[in-house]
Amino acid sequence: MLGDCIENVRQTVPLVHNITNYVTVNDVANVILACGGSPIMSDEPEDVEDITSICGGLNINIGTLNKRSIEGMYRAGAKANELSHVTLLDPVGAGASALRTTTAVGLMDKIEFTVIRGNISEIKTLASGSGTTKGVDADVADAVTEETLNNAVAFAKALSAKTHAIIAITGAIDLVADAERCFVIRNGRPEMGKITGTGCQLSGMMTAFVTANPDAKLEAAAAAVCTMGFAGEIGWSRMQEGEGNSTYRNRIIDAIYNMDGKTLDAGARYEIR
């Protein structure tokens, strides 16, 4: 059951190295703490190899790139691969600029990732090596819907087979796939899109989940997606008159903090294809 995955995070307290974007770095740290992990943030090239060495997982997020952080990503990724650590790539805005696209594609070429997590436009950009996105939001035409679901599942499985990574595509319907199986997840609230960085938070949390569940990586990645989506549902149900997206962000983090395996198993809504 997926609930075992969050219980394993709380029991093992995985240390996660995050090279993530400056917009959401504090929230990423708090979500990792809320789910039971322990975060470290560092993107200085002279620092990242030592930090990665003491961690069990590495979360690379390209949301606010600069030359220094890009070098840090490559060095940390190489060290993580050398140590057989969990590695996750969040290609924020891939396709929106040449720098983001070439950096994401280059990282995939040089680093073996355990998980690649993004919206459908970002993931399709990586699959083709080029593409277009509107900021960091998925193109409407690329949205995973009930009508496009079968093709999207096939695409995710095929890309997993090609990259040897778990592919996590998040949106109104979430997909978490390896080459053989795909979790189709329907947790979440549309209002989560009004909060900056729920995807970035998910990537940090997913790295913690996968690190804590080495023998069930696909289930762990799916459990992280269900945890975030279900926390969004719980947080929204507790909103009061006059509260807005800032309060909603905190309520989501609180819901994750209070989540246990039994609660997750009761609230997770998914099927496997």
Residue pairs with C-beta under 8 A, 6 or more apart in sequence:
1 261
1 265
2 219
2 222
2 223
2 226
2 261
2 264
2 265
2 268
2 270
3 223
3 260
3 261
3 262
3 263
3 264
3 265
3 268
4 213
4 216
4 261
5 209
5 212
5 213
5 216
5 219
5 220
5 223
5 224
5 261
6 35
6 36
6 209
6 223
6 227
6 259
6 260
6 261
6 264
7 260
7 261
8 212
8 213
8 220
9 35
9 36
9 37
9 208
9 209
9 212
9 213
10 35
10 36
11 36
11 212
12 212
13 36
13 37
13 38
14 37
14 38
14 55
14 56
14 57
14 208
14 211
14 212
15 37
15 38
15 39
15 40
15 54
15 55
15 56
15 57
16 32
16 37
16 38
16 39
16 40
16 55
16 56
16 57
16 58
16 59
16 204
16 207
16 208
16 211
17 40
17 41
17 42
17 48
17 51
17 52
17 55
17 57
17 58
17 59
17 76
17 80
18 25
18 28
18 29
18 32
18 39
18 40
18 41
18 59
18 61
18 204
18 207
19 41
19 42
19 43
19 48
19 58
19 59
19 60
19 61
19 69
19 72
19 73
19 76
20 28
20 41
20 59
20 60
20 61
20 63
20 90
20 200
20 203
20 204
21 61
21 62
21 63
21 64
21 92
21 200
22 63
22 64
23 63
23 64
23 196
23 197
23 200
24 63
24 196
24 197
24 200
24 201
25 41
27 197
27 200
27 201
27 249
27 253
28 39
28 41
28 59
28 61
28 197
28 200
28 201
28 203
28 204
29 39
29 41
29 204
30 253
31 201
31 202
31 204
31 205
31 253
31 256
32 38
32 39
32 204
32 205
32 207
32 208
33 39
34 253
34 254
34 256
34 257
35 205
35 208
35 209
35 224
35 227
35 256
35 257
35 259
36 208
36 212
37 205
37 208
37 211
37 212
39 204
40 51
40 54
40 55
42 48
42 51
42 72
43 68
43 69
43 72
43 73
44 68
44 72
45 68
45 71
45 72
45 75
47 72
48 72
48 75
48 76
48 79
49 75
49 76
49 79
51 76
52 58
52 76
52 79
52 80
52 83
52 85
53 79
53 83
55 85
56 85
56 86
56 211
57 85
57 86
57 87
57 88
57 207
57 208
57 210
57 211
58 76
58 77
58 80
58 85
58 86
58 87
58 88
58 207
59 88
59 90
59 203
59 204
59 206
59 207
60 73
60 76
60 77
60 87
60 88
60 89
60 90
60 107
60 111
61 90
61 92
61 200
61 203
62 73
62 89
62 90
62 91
62 92
62 93
62 94
62 100
62 103
62 104
62 107
63 90
63 92
63 93
63 136
63 200
65 99
65 100
65 103
70 103
73 103
73 107
74 107
74 110
74 111
77 87
77 107
77 110
77 111
78 110
78 111
80 86
80 87
80 111
81 87
81 111
81 112
85 211
86 114
86 115
86 207
86 210
86 211
86 214
86 217
87 111
87 112
87 113
87 114
87 115
88 113
88 114
88 115
88 116
88 117
88 203
88 206
88 207
88 210
89 104
89 107
89 108
89 111
89 113
89 115
89 116
89 117
89 165
90 117
90 118
90 199
90 200
90 203
91 100
91 104
91 116
91 118
91 122
91 123
91 125
91 126
92 100
92 118
92 122
92 136
92 199
92 200
93 100
93 122
93 133
93 135
93 136
94 100
94 101
94 104
94 105
94 118
94 122
94 125
94 126
94 131
94 133
95 101
95 121
95 122
95 125
95 130
95 131
95 132
95 133
96 132
96 133
96 134
96 135
96 136
101 125
101 129
101 130
101 131
104 122
104 125
104 126
105 126
105 129
107 113
108 116
108 126
108 163
112 164
112 165
113 163
113 165
114 165
114 166
114 210
114 217
115 165
115 166
115 167
115 168
115 206
115 207
115 210
115 217
115 221
116 123
116 126
116 159
116 163
116 165
116 166
116 167
116 168
117 168
117 169
117 170
117 199
117 202
117 203
117 206
117 221
118 126
118 168
118 169
118 170
118 199
119 133
119 136
119 137
119 138
119 169
119 170
119 171
119 199
120 138
120 139
120 142
120 143
120 144
120 152
120 169
120 171
121 131
121 132
121 133
121 134
121 137
121 138
121 139
121 142
122 133
122 136
122 138
123 156
123 159
123 167
123 169
124 131
124 142
124 155
125 131
125 132
125 133
126 159
127 155
127 159
127 162
132 139
133 139
136 199
137 193
138 171
143 171
143 172
144 152
144 169
144 171
144 172
144 173
144 174
144 175
145 172
145 173
146 173
149 173
149 184
152 169
152 175
153 175
153 177
153 182
153 184
153 273
156 167
156 169
156 175
156 177
156 182
157 167
157 177
157 178
157 179
157 180
157 181
157 182
158 179
159 167
160 166
160 167
160 177
160 178
160 179
161 179
166 176
166 177
166 178
166 210
166 217
166 218
166 221
167 175
167 176
167 177
167 178
168 174
168 175
168 176
168 177
168 206
168 221
168 225
169 175
169 176
169 177
170 199
170 202
170 225
172 188
172 190
173 184
173 185
173 186
174 183
174 184
174 185
174 186
174 187
174 188
174 225
174 229
175 182
175 183
175 184
175 185
176 182
176 183
176 185
176 218
176 221
176 222
176 225
177 183
177 218
178 218
181 218
181 272
181 273
182 272
182 273
183 218
183 222
183 225
183 270
183 271
183 272
184 270
184 271
184 272
184 273
185 222
185 225
185 226
185 229
185 268
185 269
185 270
186 229
186 269
186 270
187 225
187 226
187 228
187 229
187 230
187 232
187 233
187 267
187 268
187 269
187 270
188 228
188 229
188 230
188 232
188 233
189 229
189 232
189 233
189 236
191 232
191 236
191 245
191 248
192 198
192 229
192 232
192 248
192 252
194 245
194 248
195 245
195 248
195 249
195 252
198 228
198 232
198 252
201 228
202 224
202 225
202 228
205 224
205 227
205 228
205 256
206 220
206 221
206 224
206 225
208 224
209 220
209 221
209 223
209 224
209 227
210 217
210 220
210 221
210 224
212 220
213 219
213 220
213 223
222 270
223 264
223 268
226 264
226 267
226 268
226 269
226 270
227 256
227 259
227 264
228 252
228 256
230 255
230 259
230 264
230 267
230 268
231 252
231 253
231 255
231 256
231 259
232 252
232 255
233 267
234 251
234 252
234 255
234 267
235 248
235 251
235 252
235 254
235 255
236 248
236 251
238 251
239 247
239 248
239 251
240 247
